[in-house]
């Protein structure tokens, strides 16, 4: 049986990983703090997106229902509830899920079984 911890659970070309690398390459000083609450961001675009939440703006809208959000990744995750898409797959069994966190929790169960006598 393979070690579950060795698998990357990010979809190929993950925007979050690319964005983090971009922020690091720009040398932005973290954290940037919201003027209205305690939110902290690692780069200006994240803070700008967060500030929209204080203005009540929700520019991302679901084409299937009335769901609105300021974050395109939240919208992509929400749309999976309509489409049934499950882009995260376990490399050790047939398990599939729509959310990365669920796959991480599942993989942890495989690892704990490996370590058990």
MMTF fields as JSON, N, C-alpha, C and O atoms, coordinates in Angstrom:
{
  "mmtfVersion": "1.0.0",
  "mmtfProducer": "UNKNOWN",
  "numBonds": 467,
  "numAtoms": 468,
  "numGroups": 117,
  "numChains": 1,
  "numModels": 1,
  "chainsPerModel": [1],
  "groupsPerChain": [117],
  "chainIdList": ["A"],
  "bondAtomList": [4, 2, 8, 6, 12, 10, 16, 14, 20, 18, 24, 22, 28, 26, 32, 30, 36, 34, 40, 38, 44, 42, 48, 46, 52, 50, 56, 54, 60, 58, 64, 62, 68, 66, 72, 70, 76, 74, 80, 78, 84, 82, 88, 86, 92, 90, 96, 94, 100, 98, 104, 102, 108, 106, 112, 110, 116, 114, 120, 118, 124, 122, 128, 126, 132, 130, 136, 134, 140, 138, 144, 142, 148, 146, 152, 150, 156, 154, 160, 158, 164, 162, 168, 166, 172, 170, 176, 174, 180, 178, 184, 182, 188, 186, 192, 190, 196, 194, 200, 198, 204, 202, 208, 206, 212, 210, 216, 214, 220, 218, 224, 222, 228, 226, 232, 230, 236, 234, 240, 238, 244, 242, 248, 246, 252, 250, 256, 254, 260, 258, 264, 262, 268, 266, 272, 270, 276, 274, 280, 278, 284, 282, 288, 286, 292, 290, 296, 294, 300, 298, 304, 302, 308, 306, 312, 310, 316, 314, 320, 318, 324, 322, 328, 326, 332, 330, 336, 334, 340, 338, 344, 342, 348, 346, 352, 350, 356, 354, 360, 358, 364, 362, 368, 366, 372, 370, 376, 374, 380, 378, 384, 382, 388, 386, 392, 390, 396, 394, 400, 398, 404, 402, 408, 406, 412, 410, 416, 414, 420, 418, 424, 422, 428, 426, 432, 430, 436, 434, 440, 438, 444, 442, 448, 446, 452, 450, 456, 454, 460, 458, 464, 462],
  "bondOrderList": [1, 1, 1, 1, 1, 1, 1, 1, 1, 1, 1, 1, 1, 1, 1, 1, 1, 1, 1, 1, 1, 1, 1, 1, 1, 1, 1, 1, 1, 1, 1, 1, 1, 1, 1, 1, 1, 1, 1, 1, 1, 1, 1, 1, 1, 1, 1, 1, 1, 1, 1, 1, 1, 1, 1, 1, 1, 1, 1, 1, 1, 1, 1, 1, 1, 1, 1, 1, 1, 1, 1, 1, 1, 1, 1, 1, 1, 1, 1, 1, 1, 1, 1, 1, 1, 1, 1, 1, 1, 1, 1, 1, 1, 1, 1, 1, 1, 1, 1, 1, 1, 1, 1, 1, 1, 1, 1, 1, 1, 1, 1, 1, 1, 1, 1, 1],
  "groupList": [{"groupName": "UNK", "atomNameList": ["N", "CA", "C", "O"], "elementList": ["N", "C", "C", "O"], "formalChargeList": [0, 0, 0, 0], "bondAtomList": [1, 0, 2, 1, 3, 2], "bondOrderList": [1, 1, 2], "singleLetterCode": "X", "chemCompType": "L-PEPTIDE LINKING"}],
  "groupTypeList": [0, 0, 0, 0, 0, 0, 0, 0, 0, 0, 0, 0, 0, 0, 0, 0, 0, 0, 0, 0, 0, 0, 0, 0, 0, 0, 0, 0, 0, 0, 0, 0, 0, 0, 0, 0, 0, 0, 0, 0, 0, 0, 0, 0, 0, 0, 0, 0, 0, 0, 0, 0, 0, 0, 0, 0, 0, 0, 0, 0, 0, 0, 0, 0, 0, 0, 0, 0, 0, 0, 0, 0, 0, 0, 0, 0, 0, 0, 0, 0, 0, 0, 0, 0, 0, 0, 0, 0, 0, 0, 0, 0, 0, 0, 0, 0, 0, 0, 0, 0, 0, 0, 0, 0, 0, 0, 0, 0, 0, 0, 0, 0, 0, 0, 0, 0, 0],
  "groupIdList": [1, 2, 3, 4, 5, 6, 7, 8, 9, 10, 11, 12, 13, 14, 15, 16, 17, 18, 19, 20, 21, 22, 23, 24, 25, 26, 27, 28, 29, 30, 31, 32, 33, 34, 35, 36, 37, 38, 39, 40, 41, 42, 43, 44, 45, 46, 47, 48, 49, 50, 51, 52, 53, 54, 55, 56, 57, 58, 59, 60, 61, 62, 63, 64, 65, 66, 67, 68, 69, 70, 71, 72, 73, 74, 75, 76, 77, 78, 79, 80, 81, 82, 83, 84, 85, 86, 87, 88, 89, 90, 91, 92, 93, 94, 95, 96, 97, 98, 99, 100, 101, 102, 103, 104, 105, 106, 107, 108, 109, 110, 111, 112, 113, 114, 115, 116, 117],
  "secStructList": [7, 7, 7, 4, 4, 4, 1, 7, 7, 1, 7, 6, 6, 7, 2, 2, 2, 2, 2, 2, 2, 2, 2, 2, 2, 2, 6, 7, 7, 1, 7, 3, 3, 7, 1, 1, 1, 1, 7, 3, 3, 1, 1, 2, 2, 2, 2, 2, 2, 2, 2, 2, 2, 2, 6, 6, 7, 7, 7, 3, 3, 7, 1, 1, 1, 1, 7, 3, 3, 1, 7, 2, 2, 2, 2, 2, 2, 2, 2, 2, 2, 2, 2, 7, 7, 7, 7, 3, 3, 7, 1, 1, 1, 1, 7, 3, 3, 1, 7, 2, 2, 2, 2, 2, 2, 2, 2, 2, 2, 2, 2, 2, 2, 2, 2, 7, 7],
  "xCoordList": [0.85, 0.0, 0.891, 1.943, 0.464, 1.263, 0.982, -0.06, 1.931, 1.791, 0.901, 1.261, -0.252, -1.213, -0.646, -1.045, 0.258, 0.799, 1.625, 1.874, 2.055, 2.902, 2.112, 2.718, 0.785, -0.02, -0.407, -0.773, -0.318, -0.737, -2.23, -2.679, -2.998, -4.442, -4.908, -6.113, -3.992, -4.359, -4.654, -3.912, -5.729, -5.936, -4.777, -4.143, -4.511, -3.418, -3.609, -4.714, -2.548, -2.604, -3.422, -4.059, -3.419, -4.233, -3.975, -2.832, -5.047, -4.938, -4.368, -3.55, -4.785, -4.31, -2.794, -2.133, -2.237, -0.792, -0.07, 0.954, -0.603, 0.014, -0.065, 0.894, -1.197, -1.403, -0.463, 0.11, -0.307, 0.611, 2.035, 2.755, 2.437, 3.784, 3.947, 5.001, 2.907, 2.951, 3.119, 3.953, 2.326, 2.413, 3.81, 4.375, 4.366, 5.719, 6.732, 7.646, 6.573, 7.537, 7.499, 8.491, 6.355, 6.233, 6.857, 7.071, 7.148, 7.769, 6.846, 7.305, 5.534, 4.606, 4.77, 4.934, 4.722, 4.856, 3.54, 2.499, 3.583, 2.378, 2.456, 3.565, 1.397, 0.038, -0.438, 0.001, -1.333, -2.04, -3.354, -4.055, -3.697, -4.855, -6.002, -5.805, -7.207, -8.43, -8.649, -8.382, -9.13, -9.421, -10.7, -10.91, -11.561, -12.876, -13.011, -13.934, -12.094, -12.172, -10.759, -9.78, -10.653, -9.336, -8.772, -7.736, -9.425, -8.953, -7.555, -7.247, -6.707, -5.361, -5.141, -5.548, -4.5, -4.245, -2.75, -1.986, -2.351, -0.928, -0.545, 0.642, -1.512, -1.195, -2.395, -3.518, -2.158, -3.186, -4.468, -5.554, -4.374, -5.583, -6.5, -7.722, -5.929, -6.745, -7.481, -8.666, -6.768, -7.387, -8.47, -9.53, -8.216, -9.203, -10.476, -11.582, -10.323, -11.478, -12.247, -13.478, -11.507, -12.146, -12.926, -14.043, -12.363, -13.022, -14.384, -15.278, -14.541, -15.833, -16.921, -18.087, -16.546, -17.546, -18.12, -19.276, -17.336, -17.831, -18.736, -19.553, -18.598, -19.424, -20.681, -21.504, -20.839, -22.025, -22.005, -23.035, -20.871, -20.779, -20.586, -19.784, -21.318, -21.204, -21.186, -22.199, -20.048, -20.011, -20.069, -20.323, -19.843, -19.873, -21.253, -21.661, -21.972, -23.33, -23.462, -22.961, -24.132, -24.37, -25.384, -26.421, -25.086, -26.05, -27.245, -28.21, -27.187, -28.233, -29.198, -30.305, -28.791, -29.638, -29.284, -28.61, -29.723, -29.519, -28.268, -28.077, -27.413, -26.196, -25.284, -25.079, -24.732, -23.785, -22.623, -22.792, -21.433, -20.235, -19.25, -19.363, -18.284, -17.236, -16.062, -15.188, -16.027, -14.864, -15.183, -16.09, -14.447, -14.715, -14.464, -15.123, -13.522, -13.281, -14.469, -14.81, -15.097, -16.304, -17.428, -18.191, -17.525, -18.552, -18.302, -19.238, -17.049, -16.727, -17.112, -17.705, -16.778, -17.114, -18.636, -19.152, -19.353, -20.811, -21.427, -22.336, -20.958, -21.523, -21.421, -22.257, -20.407, -20.285, -21.484, -21.778, -22.19, -23.382, -24.485, -25.354, -24.459, -25.435, -24.986, -25.802, -23.703, -23.201, -22.822, -22.791, -22.534, -22.09, -20.629, -20.157, -19.902, -18.471, -17.703, -17.926, -16.802, -15.951, -14.508, -14.046, -13.799, -12.462, -11.352, -10.23, -11.629, -10.607, -10.808, -11.854, -9.802, -9.898, -8.806, -7.67, -9.162, -8.187, -7.352, -7.911, -6.03, -5.173, -5.134, -4.54, -5.761, -5.684, -7.003, -7.028, -8.095, -9.4, -10.303, -9.875, -11.534, -12.423, -13.038, -13.804, -12.731, -13.339, -13.097, -11.98, -14.164, -14.077, -14.889, -15.861, -14.475, -15.181, -15.09, -14.231, -15.981, -16.014, -15.116, -14.821, -14.678, -13.902, -12.559, -12.477, -11.522, -10.162, -10.029, -9.361, -10.653, -10.562, -11.101, -10.566, -12.177, -12.721, -11.731, -11.598, -11.033, -10.029, -8.872, -8.38, -8.435, -7.342, -7.718, -6.912, -8.949, -9.414, -9.468, -9.086, -9.942, -10.014, -8.614, -8.391, -7.679, -6.303, -5.672, -4.896, -6.008, -5.475, -5.927, -5.187, -7.132, -7.623, -6.784, -6.499, -6.385, -5.519, -4.19, -3.686, -3.625, -2.339, -2.435, -1.531, -3.52, -3.651, -3.824, -3.397, -4.447, -4.563, -3.214, -2.942, -2.359, -1.021, -0.202, 0.529, -0.33, 0.44, -0.105, 0.579, -1.327, -1.934, -1.387, -1.107, -1.223, -0.738, -1.793, -1.561],
  "yCoordList": [-1.188, 0.0, 1.245, 1.266, 2.268, 3.478, 4.446, 4.374, 5.355, 6.355, 7.489, 8.178, 7.693, 8.713, 10.116, 10.993, 10.361, 11.704, 12.169, 13.367, 11.26, 11.614, 12.196, 12.659, 12.188, 12.648, 14.099, 14.554, 14.829, 16.218, 16.242, 15.665, 16.885, 16.916, 18.15, 18.343, 18.987, 20.14, 19.672, 18.846, 20.178, 19.863, 20.438, 21.41, 19.832, 20.314, 21.794, 22.218, 22.581, 24.006, 24.795, 25.781, 24.389, 25.044, 26.543, 26.989, 27.306, 28.766, 29.243, 30.163, 28.632, 29.06, 28.932, 29.834, 27.82, 27.616, 28.627, 29.183, 28.866, 29.845, 31.248, 32.015, 31.588, 32.917, 33.155, 34.236, 32.147, 32.272, 32.502, 33.337, 31.755, 31.928, 33.327, 33.944, 33.828, 35.173, 36.218, 37.116, 36.1, 37.052, 37.041, 38.095, 35.841, 35.727, 36.39, 37.07, 36.194, 36.745, 38.27, 38.904, 38.87, 40.323, 40.959, 42.171, 40.138, 40.649, 41.473, 42.327, 41.225, 41.974, 41.584, 40.411, 42.577, 42.356, 41.83, 42.47, 40.7, 40.135, 40.36, 40.399, 40.504, 40.531, 41.952, 42.904, 42.074, 43.323, 43.232, 42.226, 44.245, 44.173, 45.038, 46.167, 44.485, 45.195, 46.355, 46.24, 47.459, 48.639, 48.481, 49.214, 47.53, 47.404, 46.215, 46.176, 45.25, 44.073, 43.507, 44.145, 42.353, 41.786, 40.913, 40.276, 40.864, 40.049, 40.482, 41.673, 39.493, 39.769, 39.017, 37.862, 39.664, 39.087, 39.068, 39.833, 38.179, 38.086, 38.97, 39.228, 39.44, 40.361, 41.266, 40.968, 42.363, 43.385, 42.887, 43.33, 41.982, 41.502, 40.754, 40.866, 40.0, 39.298, 40.294, 40.127, 41.328, 42.347, 43.096, 43.386, 43.411, 44.107, 43.271, 43.802, 41.965, 41.073, 41.036, 41.067, 40.969, 40.959, 42.25, 42.205, 43.38, 44.666, 44.746, 45.452, 44.028, 44.003, 43.441, 43.819, 42.54, 41.965, 43.026, 42.925, 44.029, 45.112, 46.064, 46.767, 46.09, 46.961, 46.254, 46.856, 44.963, 44.218, 43.741, 43.296, 43.815, 43.396, 41.887, 41.311, 41.27, 39.832, 39.615, 39.216, 39.872, 39.838, 38.442, 38.327, 37.377, 36.024, 35.422, 35.311, 35.037, 34.528, 33.15, 32.916, 32.239, 30.886, 30.922, 31.575, 30.219, 30.192, 29.263, 29.271, 28.459, 27.487, 27.926, 27.395, 28.883, 29.322, 30.764, 31.446, 31.223, 32.623, 32.845, 33.941, 31.839, 31.96, 33.031, 33.088, 33.887, 34.928, 34.932, 34.649, 35.257, 35.322, 36.305, 36.663, 36.739, 37.606, 36.792, 37.327, 35.517, 34.675, 33.642, 32.828, 33.664, 32.739, 31.287, 30.389, 31.034, 29.654, 29.134, 27.955, 29.985, 29.58, 29.251, 28.309, 30.033, 29.776, 28.442, 27.67, 28.162, 26.879, 25.714, 24.734, 25.823, 24.772, 24.633, 23.517, 25.76, 25.73, 25.063, 24.245, 25.391, 24.841, 23.319, 22.652, 22.765, 21.299, 20.666, 19.495, 21.418, 20.861, 20.644, 19.793, 21.403, 21.248, 20.195, 19.404, 20.184, 19.32, 17.923, 16.98, 17.79, 16.492, 16.201, 15.093, 17.192, 17.003, 16.694, 17.324, 15.723, 15.348, 15.246, 14.158, 16.377, 16.398, 15.819, 15.651, 15.512, 14.999, 13.499, 13.065, 12.711, 11.253, 10.677, 11.151, 9.655, 8.947, 8.035, 7.302, 8.066, 7.207, 5.757, 4.896, 5.486, 4.153, 3.386, 2.186, 4.078, 3.416, 4.227, 5.261, 3.787, 4.489, 5.797, 6.431, 6.212, 7.407, 8.642, 8.88, 9.435, 10.717, 11.739, 11.391, 13.009, 14.055, 15.377, 15.563, 16.276, 17.601, 18.6, 19.671, 18.25, 19.203, 18.624, 17.486, 19.42, 18.999, 18.588, 17.602, 19.33, 19.023, 17.639, 16.942, 17.241, 15.902, 14.838, 13.805, 15.074, 14.106, 14.038, 12.95, 15.178, 15.168, 14.355, 13.575, 14.541, 13.784, 12.284, 11.451, 11.955, 10.56, 9.944, 8.83, 10.671, 10.169, 9.938, 9.001, 10.793, 10.642, 9.318, 8.702, 8.885, 7.594, 6.444, 5.478, 6.553, 5.534, 5.488, 4.41, 6.659, 6.743, 6.155, 5.438, 6.447, 5.92, 4.405, 3.731, 3.856, 2.4, 1.758, 0.657, 2.446, 1.931, 1.843, 0.876, 2.859, 2.903, 2.011, 1.782, 1.498, 0.644, -0.769, -1.255, -1.453, -2.84, -3.78, -4.986],
  "zCoordList": [0.0, 0.0, 0.0, 0.639, -0.715, -0.851, 0.291, 0.943, 0.521, 1.581, 1.083, 0.128, 1.711, 1.293, 1.413, 0.648, 2.33, 2.537, 1.348, 1.211, 0.487, -0.643, -1.808, -2.774, -1.752, -2.864, -2.71, -1.626, -3.835, -3.877, -4.153, -5.143, -3.313, -3.493, -4.259, -4.422, -4.729, -5.538, -6.955, -7.486, -7.594, -8.998, -9.809, -9.4, -10.952, -11.797, -12.1, -12.438, -11.983, -12.272, -11.276, -11.646, -10.035, -9.017, -8.978, -8.889, -9.045, -9.01, -7.685, -7.667, -6.562, -5.246, -5.136, -4.621, -5.616, -5.548, -6.428, -6.029, -7.625, -8.534, -7.954, -8.048, -7.358, -6.797, -5.618, -5.486, -4.765, -3.626, -4.1, -3.552, -5.124, -5.671, -6.259, -6.113, -6.923, -7.495, -6.389, -6.503, -5.319, -4.204, -3.6, -3.308, -3.413, -2.87, -3.793, -3.327, -5.107, -6.065, -6.103, -6.462, -5.734, -5.735, -4.499, -4.457, -3.495, -2.285, -1.412, -0.653, -1.512, -0.681, 0.769, 1.104, 1.614, 3.05, 3.603, 3.453, 4.222, 4.831, 6.328, 6.861, 7.006, 6.475, 6.206, 6.851, 5.253, 4.993, 5.761, 5.652, 6.524, 7.411, 6.919, 6.467, 7.015, 6.645, 7.61, 8.806, 7.083, 7.905, 8.72, 9.687, 8.342, 8.963, 9.921, 10.734, 9.827, 10.689, 10.884, 10.497, 11.464, 11.761, 10.643, 10.837, 9.476, 8.357, 7.932, 7.892, 7.613, 7.121, 5.818, 5.688, 4.855, 3.538, 3.272, 3.86, 2.373, 2.051, 0.87, 0.666, 0.089, -1.008, -1.309, -0.901, -2.017, -2.216, -2.875, -2.499, -3.844, -4.514, -3.556, -3.654, -2.639, -1.644, -0.755, -0.469, -0.324, 0.525, -0.241, 0.313, -1.506, -2.335, -2.471, -2.368, -2.703, -2.82, -1.491, -1.477, -0.378, 0.938, 1.183, 1.699, 0.825, 1.057, 0.364, 0.831, -0.742, -1.431, -0.523, -0.642, 0.385, 1.29, 2.223, 2.635, 2.555, 3.415, 2.643, 3.239, 1.344, 0.507, 0.023, -0.666, 0.384, -0.019, -1.449, -1.956, -2.118, -3.514, -3.596, -2.862, -4.48, -4.731, -6.244, -6.817, -6.901, -8.365, -8.987, -10.186, -8.211, -8.749, -8.488, -7.332, -9.527, -9.392, -10.018, -11.118, -9.33, -9.823, -10.967, -10.855, -12.074, -13.182, -12.919, -13.683, -11.839, -11.552, -10.452, -10.352, -9.633, -8.513, -8.153, -8.926, -7.011, -6.619, -5.782, -5.256, -5.644, -4.836, -5.419, -6.632, -4.546, -4.936, -3.967, -2.781, -4.473, -3.647, -4.261, -5.433, -3.46, -4.002, -4.508, -5.19, -4.188, -4.475, -5.549, -5.372, -6.662, -7.762, -7.364, -7.888, -6.447, -6.023, -5.204, -5.304, -4.405, -3.685, -4.667, -4.453, -5.746, -6.748, -7.447, -7.652, -7.816, -8.461, -7.548, -8.001, -6.281, -5.313, -5.194, -5.141, -5.151, -5.06, -6.29, -6.151, -7.469, -8.706, -8.722, -9.331, -8.062, -7.986, -7.296, -7.535, -6.437, -5.801, -6.829, -6.635, -7.917, -8.989, -10.006, -10.48, -10.34, -11.414, -10.938, -11.73, -9.647, -9.134, -9.416, -9.163, -9.942, -10.244, -8.957, -7.923, -9.036, -7.91, -8.415, -8.759, -8.459, -9.053, -8.178, -8.655, -6.926, -6.017, -5.82, -5.337, -6.198, -6.134, -5.249, -5.254, -4.493, -3.672, -4.569, -5.384, -4.434, -5.246, -4.751, -5.401, -3.608, -3.016, -3.02, -2.748, -3.329, -3.366, -4.294, -4.806, -4.523, -5.47, -4.951, -5.677, -3.736, -3.139, -4.0, -4.46, -4.214, -4.91, -4.119, -3.449, -4.207, -3.484, -4.236, -5.099, -3.896, -4.521, -3.795, -4.326, -2.576, -1.787, -1.349, -0.887, -1.502, -1.168, 0.303, 0.612, 1.195, 2.622, 2.946, 3.808, 2.243, 2.455, 2.007, 2.663, 0.898, 0.447, 1.436, 1.736, 1.942, 2.923, 4.16, 4.666, 4.642, 5.804, 5.482, 6.305, 4.288, 3.852, 3.762, 4.236, 3.156, 3.02, 4.391, 4.578, 5.335, 6.691, 7.305, 8.072, 6.97, 7.459, 6.902, 7.61, 5.617, 5.034, 5.774, 6.092, 6.045, 6.726, 8.122, 8.55, 8.846, 10.196, 10.182, 11.119, 9.129, 9.015, 8.749, 9.228, 7.981, 7.688, 8.97, 9.185, 9.82, 11.072, 12.173, 13.17, 12.016, 13.051, 12.98, 11.885, 14.123, 14.112, 13.581, 13.5]
}
